Every structure is written in C-alpha cells, then in structure tokens.
Amino acid sequence: MSGKVAVITGGGSGIGRAVALAMHAAGYRVVLAGRRQQQLNETIGLAGASESQIIAVRTDVSSPDSVRALFGQAAKAFGRVDVLFNNAGITAPGVPMEELIYEQWSEVVATNLTGAFLCSQHAIRLMKAQQPRGGRIINNGSISAHVPRPNSAPYTATKHAMTGLTKSIALDGRAWDIACGQIDIGNAVTERTEQMAAGILQANGTTMVEPRMDVKQVAEAVLFMANLPLDANVLFITVMATKMPYVGRG
C-alpha cells in the first residue's frame, strides 16, 4: 500500500485513531481530521510518523468550508486520495425522544450524516479526476444501523441513513472505479464505550454489563476493506464482541 493516501475523520481517538495507526503501519500516507488538534497530534506521536507520512487537519465535518479545506490540504500534501474512512460521529443525550431539543438532534445529523456526505462529495471529486482514477469510501455505520438502543433516536436515525448513503455511493461510483462499503461495529474498547463495562440500559429496562472487543480487531477489518483491489468490494460487514446482546436483543 506504499504511496496510497487515506483520509480518516474522527482520527484523534478511539476507532479513528486505531484505524489511522493500522493504515500507517501498512504503508499508507494518512490525513487525520478531527475537531481537537491536540488529540490529532497525539495520534501522530503514537505512530512515530513524519509529516511526509501523516498530517493532521483540524476539521469540523459539519462545515462545508472546513471539509473543503481538509481535502484541499490532502491534495496539496499527497496529490490524491485513495481511501476515505467516514468515522466522525457524535451522540445526543440518552433521554426520551420528546425531551430532546432541536439543537441536539441537528448537531447529530450534521456531524454523522451531513459530515459523511460532505466528505464523500470531495473525495469523489478527487477520485474521479486523479490518475489512476478511483478509490474507496468506507463508512462507519454501527450496530445501530440495524437496531436501536433505548433513547437513541438521533444516532440511530443517522446510522440507518448512512446505509442508504453507502448504497448510493456504491452505485453512483461504479462507472468511476469508486467502491463504497460500510462497517457496522459493536462494542469495541474505546473511551466512548466505557459505560458498557459499567452497565448500560437494555431494551427491557434493566442495566447490564456488555462484553467488548479489542479495537484492533476493528482496525484490521477496515484495513482489509481498504486493501481490496477496486474490482472487489465489501459492501457491508459487521464486527462485534461475540457475546454482546445484539442477536436476540430485546
């Protein structure tokens, strides 16, 4: 994969960081995007990489201007984009739907869905124009792309919508050698899932500790998807802790 370029949103922590480190180790040049510059810099430090291998671009994926700047810097630094991992995402407070305020709903939609759309737009433009043309977009879906947790309407709605975005990109990108797939992740060990180790609300109203898996397993799955030749594609993949309450949930 030497010479290939990957843009990773939400690259300052958790899954994004794990994927960035795995892709760098596999020979990719990496563009890290995220809202917190210090955390992006920490990812670069963990990789032990130079600016010729990894750059960090402070980015708000919900802002068209910020996303435009991100891909402009990626093109300037590395000349092309071969892989986009749409990983940036947030959640709203876990309260009953009728208690959510408009701004909480809008912020989740803007980051999780509009952000992925904006990043994909710019990636597609580059992938169509570059030589050799084409590339791959990988969307972070979530188990919530299939079934909701209690009190998760904004997050779940955006992840269901991500599935439609994935299929549309996969269809519209065919003629341009642009592949698109989605990884749905369940209970990887990150800061965001610490509550699951302490106990999290279940559909029947009880609280239960949920098993988690090593985030490195997620990174390896994304790397497998990224490394496929463009005439092959993993359209959807689910990677989860074996014993998490997903099959038979509720």
C-alpha positions in Angstrom: 0.0 0.0 0.0 3.1 2.2 -0.2 2.1 5.6 -1.7 -1.7 5.2 -1.2 -3.4 8.0 0.7 -6.1 7.6 3.3 -8.3 10.4 4.9 -9.7 9.4 8.3 -12.2 11.6 10.1 -12.5 11.4 13.8 -8.8 10.4 13.8 -7.9 11.8 17.2 -9.3 9.0 19.4 -11.0 5.6 19.6 -11.7 3.8 16.3 -10.3 6.5 14.1 -7.0 6.5 15.9 -6.8 2.7 15.8 -7.5 2.7 12.1 -5.0 5.5 11.4 -2.2 3.6 13.2 -3.0 0.4 11.4 -3.1 2.1 8.0 0.1 3.9 8.7 1.8 0.7 9.7 0.6 -0.9 6.5 2.3 1.8 4.4 -0.5 4.3 3.8 0.1 8.0 4.0 -2.6 9.4 6.3 -4.6 12.6 6.6 -6.1 12.8 10.1 -9.2 15.0 10.5 -10.9 15.9 13.8 -12.1 18.8 15.9 -9.3 18.6 18.6 -5.8 19.4 17.3 -4.1 18.1 20.4 -5.6 14.6 20.1 -4.8 14.5 16.4 -1.2 15.4 17.3 -1.2 12.6 19.9 -2.2 10.1 17.2 0.7 11.2 15.1 3.0 10.8 18.1 1.8 7.3 18.7 2.5 6.5 15.0 6.0 7.9 15.3 5.5 9.4 11.8 6.9 12.4 10.0 4.8 15.0 8.1 5.7 13.1 4.9 3.6 10.2 6.2 0.8 11.7 8.3 -0.7 15.2 8.5 -3.4 16.4 10.9 -6.0 18.9 9.8 -8.4 20.4 12.4 -11.8 19.9 10.8 -15.4 20.3 11.6 -17.1 17.8 9.2 -20.4 19.5 9.5 -19.0 22.7 7.9 -18.7 22.8 4.1 -15.8 25.2 4.3 -13.9 23.1 6.8 -14.3 20.0 4.7 -13.3 21.8 1.6 -10.1 22.9 3.4 -9.4 19.4 4.6 -9.4 17.9 1.1 -7.5 20.8 -0.3 -4.8 20.2 2.2 -4.9 16.4 1.5 -4.4 17.1 -2.2 -1.7 19.6 -1.6 0.3 17.3 0.7 -0.1 14.0 -1.1 -1.6 14.6 -4.5 -4.5 12.2 -4.3 -6.9 10.3 -2.0 -7.3 6.6 -2.3 -9.4 5.8 0.8 -11.8 7.9 2.8 -12.9 6.5 6.2 -16.0 8.4 7.3 -15.7 7.8 11.0 -16.5 11.1 12.7 -19.7 10.8 14.9 -21.4 12.0 18.0 -24.4 11.1 20.1 -27.2 13.0 21.8 -28.1 12.7 25.5 -29.8 9.4 26.2 -33.1 10.8 27.2 -36.7 10.1 25.9 -37.2 11.4 22.4 -39.7 14.0 23.5 -37.2 15.6 25.8 -34.5 16.2 23.1 -34.2 19.7 21.9 -33.9 20.7 18.3 -30.3 21.7 18.5 -29.3 18.2 19.9 -31.0 16.5 17.0 -29.5 18.8 14.5 -25.9 18.5 15.8 -26.0 14.7 15.5 -27.5 14.8 12.0 -25.0 17.5 10.9 -21.9 15.5 12.1 -22.9 11.9 11.5 -24.8 12.2 8.2 -24.1 15.6 6.6 -20.5 15.3 7.5 -20.1 11.9 5.8 -22.0 13.3 2.7 -19.7 16.4 2.5 -16.5 14.4 2.9 -17.7 11.8 0.3 -18.5 14.6 -2.2 -15.0 16.0 -2.0 -13.4 12.5 -2.1 -15.4 11.6 -5.1 -14.4 14.7 -7.0 -10.7 13.9 -6.4 -11.1 10.2 -7.1 -12.7 11.0 -10.5 -10.0 13.4 -11.5 -6.9 11.7 -10.3 -4.7 9.3 -12.2 -5.0 6.5 -11.8 -8.6 7.3 -11.1 -10.9 5.7 -8.5 -10.7 5.0 -4.8 -12.7 3.6 -1.9 -15.0 5.1 0.7 -15.6 3.2 3.9 -18.5 4.4 6.2 -18.6 3.7 9.9 -22.2 2.5 10.4 -22.7 0.9 13.8 -24.9 -1.8 15.1 -27.4 1.0 15.4 -27.7 0.9 11.6 -29.7 -2.3 12.2 -31.3 -2.0 15.7 -31.6 0.9 18.1 -30.6 1.2 21.7 -33.2 2.8 24.1 -33.3 6.6 23.8 -31.0 6.8 20.8 -33.3 8.3 18.0 -30.8 10.8 16.6 -27.8 8.5 16.5 -29.9 5.5 15.2 -31.6 7.6 12.5 -28.3 8.8 11.2 -26.8 5.4 11.1 -29.8 4.0 9.2 -29.3 6.9 6.8 -25.6 6.0 6.5 -26.7 2.7 5.0 -28.6 4.5 2.2 -25.6 6.8 1.6 -23.3 3.8 1.3 -25.6 2.1 -1.2 -25.9 5.3 -3.2 -22.2 6.0 -3.3 -21.5 2.3 -4.3 -24.0 2.6 -7.2 -23.0 6.1 -8.4 -19.3 5.4 -8.1 -19.3 2.3 -10.2 -18.5 3.9 -13.5 -15.6 5.8 -12.0 -13.9 2.9 -10.2 -15.1 4.2 -6.8 -16.1 1.5 -4.4 -18.0 2.1 -1.2 -18.6 -0.2 1.8 -19.9 0.1 5.4 -18.6 -1.4 8.6 -21.0 -1.8 11.5 -19.2 -2.0 14.8 -20.5 -3.4 18.0 -18.8 -2.7 21.4 -15.1 -2.1 20.7 -13.0 -1.0 23.6 -12.7 2.9 23.4 -13.4 5.8 25.8 -16.9 6.0 24.3 -17.9 2.5 25.4 -16.6 2.7 29.0 -20.2 2.9 30.1 -20.8 -0.6 28.7 -18.2 -2.0 31.1 -20.0 -0.4 34.0 -23.5 -1.3 32.8 -25.8 0.1 30.2 -29.6 0.4 29.8 -31.2 -2.5 27.9 -34.5 -2.6 26.0 -36.3 -4.4 28.8 -35.4 -1.6 31.2 -32.6 -3.4 33.1 -29.0 -2.4 33.2 -26.4 -4.9 32.1 -22.6 -5.0 31.6 -21.9 -5.7 27.9 -18.8 -7.5 26.6 -16.4 -5.5 24.4 -13.7 -6.4 21.9 -10.2 -5.1 21.2 -10.5 -2.0 18.9 -7.5 -3.5 16.9 -10.0 -6.0 15.5 -12.0 -3.2 14.0 -8.8 -1.6 12.6 -7.9 -4.9 10.9 -11.3 -5.2 9.4 -11.2 -1.6 8.0 -7.7 -2.3 6.7 -8.9 -5.5 4.9 -11.7 -3.5 3.2 -9.2 -0.8 2.2 -6.7 -3.2 0.8 -9.1 -4.9 -1.7 -8.5 -4.1 -5.4 -11.1 -1.8 -6.7 -12.8 -4.6 -8.7 -13.8 -6.2 -5.3 -15.8 -4.7 -2.5 -17.1 -5.5 1.0 -20.4 -3.7 0.8 -21.4 -4.4 4.4 -19.5 -6.0 7.3 -20.4 -6.4 11.0 -17.7 -6.7 13.6 -18.8 -7.1 17.2 -18.0 -8.6 20.5 -19.2 -12.2 20.2 -21.2 -12.1 23.4 -22.7 -8.7 23.1 -26.6 -8.6 23.2 -27.2 -7.9 19.6 -28.6 -11.1 18.1 -31.8 -11.6 20.1 -31.6 -8.1 21.5 -34.7 -7.1 23.5 
